[in-house]
């Protein structure tokens, strides 16, 4: 999961290499400092698919159970 993030420049389309979130942030800030010195860093972050272990639906299931329990509790 350490190589899950890639940052894209909002000005020229430059992309950082896949890496950790902190390394990507540092790389895009360095790019903006060199290539676009008077522009606030922007762009977008890409998250590599398949890099998370659970698929991301664990919180959704837990939230559904809580809502179901609240509905049941409100009937009594």
C-alpha positions as a LaTeX table, in Angstrom:
\begin{tabular}{lrrr}
\hline
Residue & $x$ (\AA) & $y$ (\AA) & $z$ (\AA) \\
\hline
Unk1 & 0.00 & 0.00 & 0.00 \\
Unk2 & 3.03 & 2.24 & 0.15 \\
Unk3 & 2.98 & 2.80 & $-3.62$ \\
Unk4 & $-0.66$ & 3.78 & $-3.91$ \\
Unk5 & $-0.58$ & 7.51 & $-4.73$ \\
Unk6 & 0.33 & 9.54 & $-7.81$ \\
Unk7 & $-0.12$ & 13.29 & $-8.13$ \\
Unk8 & $-0.89$ & 15.21 & $-11.33$ \\
Unk9 & $-0.03$ & 18.84 & $-11.94$ \\
Unk10 & $-3.04$ & 21.02 & $-12.66$ \\
Unk11 & $-1.04$ & 23.31 & $-14.91$ \\
Unk12 & 0.91 & 21.08 & $-17.28$ \\
Unk13 & $-0.19$ & 17.49 & $-16.71$ \\
Unk14 & 3.09 & 16.37 & $-15.07$ \\
Unk15 & 2.68 & 13.17 & $-13.04$ \\
Unk16 & 4.71 & 12.00 & $-10.09$ \\
Unk17 & 5.78 & 8.37 & $-9.77$ \\
Unk18 & 3.61 & 6.00 & $-7.76$ \\
Unk19 & 4.60 & 6.20 & $-4.12$ \\
Unk20 & 3.45 & 7.04 & $-0.63$ \\
Unk21 & 1.15 & 9.97 & 0.00 \\
Unk22 & 3.86 & 12.05 & 1.67 \\
Unk23 & 6.41 & 11.43 & $-1.10$ \\
Unk24 & 3.84 & 12.36 & $-3.74$ \\
Unk25 & 2.98 & 15.59 & $-1.97$ \\
Unk26 & 6.65 & 16.48 & $-1.69$ \\
Unk27 & 7.29 & 15.65 & $-5.36$ \\
Unk28 & 4.40 & 17.75 & $-6.65$ \\
Unk29 & 5.40 & 20.68 & $-4.41$ \\
Unk30 & 8.95 & 20.44 & $-5.79$ \\
Unk31 & 7.57 & 20.36 & $-9.34$ \\
Unk32 & 5.41 & 23.44 & $-8.73$ \\
Unk33 & 8.36 & 25.25 & $-7.14$ \\
Unk34 & 10.53 & 24.62 & $-10.21$ \\
Unk35 & 8.00 & 24.82 & $-13.05$ \\
Unk36 & 5.26 & 27.10 & $-11.71$ \\
Unk37 & 6.86 & 29.19 & $-8.94$ \\
Unk38 & 4.03 & 31.71 & $-8.48$ \\
Unk39 & 1.14 & 29.24 & $-8.61$ \\
Unk40 & $-0.45$ & 27.51 & $-5.63$ \\
Unk41 & $-0.02$ & 23.72 & $-6.04$ \\
Unk42 & $-3.14$ & 22.06 & $-7.37$ \\
Unk43 & $-4.08$ & 19.25 & $-9.66$ \\
Unk44 & $-5.37$ & 15.89 & $-8.59$ \\
Unk45 & $-4.41$ & 12.75 & $-6.72$ \\
Unk46 & $-4.79$ & 9.29 & $-8.23$ \\
Unk47 & $-5.25$ & 6.28 & $-5.98$ \\
Unk48 & $-4.14$ & 2.95 & $-7.41$ \\
Unk49 & $-6.99$ & 0.45 & $-7.67$ \\
Unk50 & $-6.53$ & $-2.83$ & $-5.89$ \\
Unk51 & $-4.09$ & $-1.44$ & $-3.37$ \\
Unk52 & $-6.54$ & $-1.48$ & $-0.49$ \\
Unk53 & $-7.10$ & $-4.81$ & 1.17 \\
Unk54 & $-10.82$ & $-4.66$ & 1.92 \\
Unk55 & $-12.34$ & $-2.96$ & $-1.07$ \\
Unk56 & $-13.61$ & $-0.04$ & 1.01 \\
Unk57 & $-17.11$ & $-1.28$ & 1.90 \\
Unk58 & $-16.48$ & $-2.10$ & 5.57 \\
Unk59 & $-17.68$ & 1.28 & 6.83 \\
Unk60 & $-20.75$ & 1.13 & 4.62 \\
Unk61 & $-21.76$ & $-2.22$ & 6.09 \\
Unk62 & $-21.22$ & $-0.95$ & 9.65 \\
Unk63 & $-23.29$ & 2.16 & 8.90 \\
Unk64 & $-26.09$ & 0.01 & 7.48 \\
Unk65 & $-26.15$ & $-2.14$ & 10.63 \\
Unk66 & $-26.30$ & 0.96 & 12.85 \\
Unk67 & $-29.19$ & 2.41 & 10.82 \\
Unk68 & $-31.03$ & $-0.92$ & 10.96 \\
Unk69 & $-30.59$ & $-1.10$ & 14.73 \\
Unk70 & $-31.88$ & 2.49 & 15.11 \\
Unk71 & $-34.96$ & 1.66 & 13.04 \\
Unk72 & $-35.64$ & $-1.44$ & 15.15 \\
Unk73 & $-35.08$ & 0.48 & 18.40 \\
Unk74 & $-37.42$ & 3.29 & 17.35 \\
Unk75 & $-40.32$ & 0.84 & 16.88 \\
Unk76 & $-40.27$ & $-0.25$ & 20.55 \\
\hline
\end{tabular}
